[in-house]
Amino acid sequence: MSHTYDVAIIGGGTGGYTAAIRAAQLGMKVALVERDKLGGTCLHRGCIPSKSLLRSAEVYATLKEADRYGVIAGEVGLDFTRVSARKAAVVEQMHRGVQYLMKKHKIDVYRGYGRITGPSIFSPKGGGLAVERENGEIDELLPDKLIVATGSRPRMLPGWEADGRFVLTSDEALELERLPESMLIVGGGVIGVEWASMLRDFGVSVTLVEAGPRLLPTEDADIARELEKQLQGRGVRIETNARVLTESLERTGEGVLLQIERGGERIGLAGDQLLVCVGRQANVEDIGLGHTKAKLENGFIKVNPSTMQTYDPDVYAIGDVNGGLQLAHVAAHEGIVAVEHIAGLTPHATPSHRVPRCVYSRPEIASVGWTEEEARRHVSAVRTAKVPFAAIGKAVVYGESGGFAKVIADAETNDLLGVHIVGPHATDLIAEAALAQLLDATPWEVAQTIHPHPTLSEIMSEAMLAVEGRPLNL
């Protein structure tokens, strides 16, 4: 049986369901195809469950230090079974919320595997969508426009495979029933850093291996150095400039053995388990892209970043699958851009460097705009300033005065080029900087905004004043 739609979306993750909602708001008839559960990777295997675990780890770490605040809590214990149960409850609550939104906006949800089809008597120009349900039945969807939002999956190193017991990706790690005593983590990017921080707070011995010279290679160097210092201070072993000898991996009855090479020296590492965090690859296989004019570039669907349109004018691609920033809020924004372009509107596409980026480790990290290194490549002269959280009363009161905010400005035009924060609630504070960049505000204008005292937000005004050369509390 065939069904006609204004737009059909393959993939019910953050990008897909956001696109569906926006399309319904604009009066379109919408079909959303998802082979698993609505919410996708972010809700079920990424953002939400991992942040739930990180929150439990943060609470546990805080309670163990309660005496610093004059609170005598007695012996603090950890029940990881209840931690996991809370994670599952959070995910299920959010899942129900997404299901409700689909019903509210009268979006037709198809549970099954979607494949783009070629020309047929029903769709002479092609671009139809066959949805194979679990029982083998096929639904034929005939949309005017198609949005691919199939997301990504963890990438593995050559010759390795996740077995769920000794070698894990983040997918398997989220399903752990008990914590190991020790964990080797390969990959010092966002996912690797978050897991290293979380596991260490849970009391796991952690070794973090990164091929590059520092953790978080896409973040500002000052931020990465501060993070590394704080993680090491909490007992995380960090090995940078380390080449993993993939052929050396051994699974034993006790755990895993691995060798790395650094400066010509071989170093042996051992752990109960190995967590591989070396990036993600797009889910582009077996979805029928060959029946469209869409093209792949480095394994991702190539799009016009202003519209999310592929080389096929009737096909759009959003989220991780198109090779842009692999962030849930980016996928959601791209879904809105795609749908508004389909509707004939003029959507606002945000340049990638103006997208706020967050790392939910302890300490948190957040940034928007260029790093100092990038800024020096783009403009002839820059000014920078760093303000420590130790200068902010609320941070001292909270007992979280480590870290700083860094502001980068154009020395000639006074344009705000970048803001980078490492410290308490950085991921909440960065929104002000993102808004400032959207409105093209200067540091002086941000500093003129009265920030309430005592709040952590004062670090924003103080850092903006500092880049102007007139800080008040330094």
GUKOL-927220 format. One record per residue (C-alpha): x, y negated, z negated. Coordinates in steps of 0.25 Angstrom, whole numbers, plus 5000, padded with zeros to 4 digits. Layout:
BEGIN
XYZ
...
***
This chain:
BEGIN
500050005000
500649865004
500449734996
500749595001
501449494992
502049354994
503349394987
503849534981
504949544972
505849664970
506349664956
505649624943
506749574935
506949424930
507049374944
505949454950
504849434940
505249284939
505049274954
503749354954
503149254943
503649134951
503049184964
501749214957
501749074951
501849024965
500649104970
501349214977
500849364977
502049434970
502549574969
503649614960
504349754961
505149814950
505649954949
505849954934
505349854924
504949714926
506049624920
507249694927
508649694922
508549564914
507449614905
507749764905
509249784907
509849644905
509549514899
508449544889
508949674883
510349634882
509949504876
509149574866
510349664862
511249534861
510249474852
510249594843
511749594843
511749444840
510849464828
511649584823
512949504824
512349384817
511849474805
513249534803
513749384801
512549344793
513449314781
514049194788
512749124786
512549164772
511549274775
511849414768
511249514778
511849644772
512249754781
511849724795
511549844804
511149874819
510049964824
510349974839
509050054841
508249934836
509149834844
508749914857
507349924853
507249774851
507949754865
506849854871
505749774864
506249644870
506349694884
504949754883
504349624878
505049544890
504549654899
503149644895
503249494897
503749514912
502549614914
501549504909
502149404918
501949484930
500449514927
500249364923
500749324937
500049434944
501349484950
501249624956
502249714950
502749844957
503449944949
504350014959
505650004968
505449904979
506149914992
506049815004
505449875016
505749845031
504649805041
503349885041
501949875046
501649805033
502849715033
503349695048
504449605044
504949685032
505149645018
504049735012
504349804999
504049944996
503949974981
504150124977
503450154964
503950264954
502850354959
503350344973
502250254978
502550134987
502049994987
502249914999
502449764996
502349655007
502949525002
503149405010
504449375002
505249474994
506149444982
507249544978
507549534963
508149674961
509249634952
510549704948
511149814940
512449834933
513649854942
514649964938
516149974941
516550074952
516550214948
515850194935
514350224932
513550194920
513150324912
512350254901
513250324890
514750284892
514650184904
513550074903
513049954911
512149854904
510949934908
511450054900
511949974889
510549914886
510050054884
511150094873
510450164862
511650144853
512850054852
514250104855
515350084846
516250024858
515849974872
516749934883
516249834892
516749804906
516349674912
516549534904
515349464911
514049424905
513549564903
514849624897
514949504888
513549514883
513649664880
515049644873
514449534864
513249614861
513949744858
514949684849
513949614841
513249754839
514649804834
515149874846
516649874850
516649804863
517749794874
517449704885
518249714898
518249604909
519049614922
519149454923
520049364914
518849334905
517449364901
516249304908
517049264921
515949174927
515849094914
516748974910
518049024905
517948944892
516649014889
517249154892
518449134883
517549094872
516649214873
517849304874
518449244861
517149264854
516949404859
518349444855
518149384841
516949474839
517849594843
517549614858
518749664865
518949594878
519749644890
519849544901
520649544914
520449694913
520249784925
519349904922
519950034927
518650094932
519250234934
519750244920
518350254914
518150374906
516950424899
517250504887
516450574876
516850454867
516550344877
517250274888
518750244891
519150134901
520450074905
520649934910
521849864916
522349724912
523649664916
524149804921
523849864908
522849974906
521949974894
521050084889
519750054883
518750144876
517250124872
516050204869
515350144881
515750064893
514849944898
515049894912
514649754914
515249714928
514149654935
512849684942
512449724956
511249694964
510049794966
509949784981
510049934984
508750004990
507849884990
507749875005
508549755007
508949805021
507549775025
507849625023
508849525029
509349505015
510849525013
511849575002
513049504998
513949574988
512849664984
511849554982
510749494990
511149364997
510149254994
510049104997
510249054982
509348934985
508149024988
508549174984
508149204999
508949315006
509349325020
507949375022
507049255021
505949345015
506849405004
507349344991
508349394981
508449344967
509249384954
510449474953
510149544966
510649414974
511949404968
511749274960
511949254945
511449374939
510549314928
509049334925
508749184925
509449174938
508549284944
507349214938
507749084945
508049144958
506649214958
505949084956
506849024967
506549134977
505049124974
504948974976
505748984989
504749084994
503548994990
504248874998
504648794986
506048734983
506648814972
507748774963
508948864965
509948844954
511448854958
512048974951
513048884943
511848814937
511248944931
511448954916
512249084913
512149154899
512949264892
512249314879
513449364872
513849314858
514249194860
513249164871
513749104884
512949014893
513348924905
512848844917
513648774928
515048794932
516148844923
517348754921
518148824932
516948814942
516748674939
518248634942
518048704955
516848624959
517248484954
518448404953
518448374938
517748434927
517548394912
517348504902
516948504887
516748614876
516048594863
516048704853
514848754846
515648734833
515248584836
513748614836
513148614822
512048724825
513148814830
513848804817
512648824809
512348944817
513749004815
513949014830
514948904833
515848974843
515848934857
515648804865
514848734876
515648684888
515248584898
515848554911
515648424919
516048354932
517048254927
516648164939
515148174940
514848214926
514048334931
513748444922
514548564928
514448674918
514048714903
514548834896
514148884882
514748994874
514049004860
512749014852
511549004861
512248964873
511249034882
510148944877
510948814877
511348824892
509948794897
510248644894
511448644902
510748714914
509648614913
510748504913
511348554926
509948574933
509648424930
511148384933
511348324920
512648274916
513348314902
513048174897
511548194900
511448324893
512248264881
511148144880
510148254877
509948254862
510248394857
509548424844
510448444832
510848544827
510648634839
511648714848
511148634860
512048514854
513248584861
512648544874
512648394871
513948404864
514648484876
514048384886
514548264877
515948334876
516048344892
515748194892
516948174882
516048134870
515648254861
515048214848
515448334839
516848374844
***
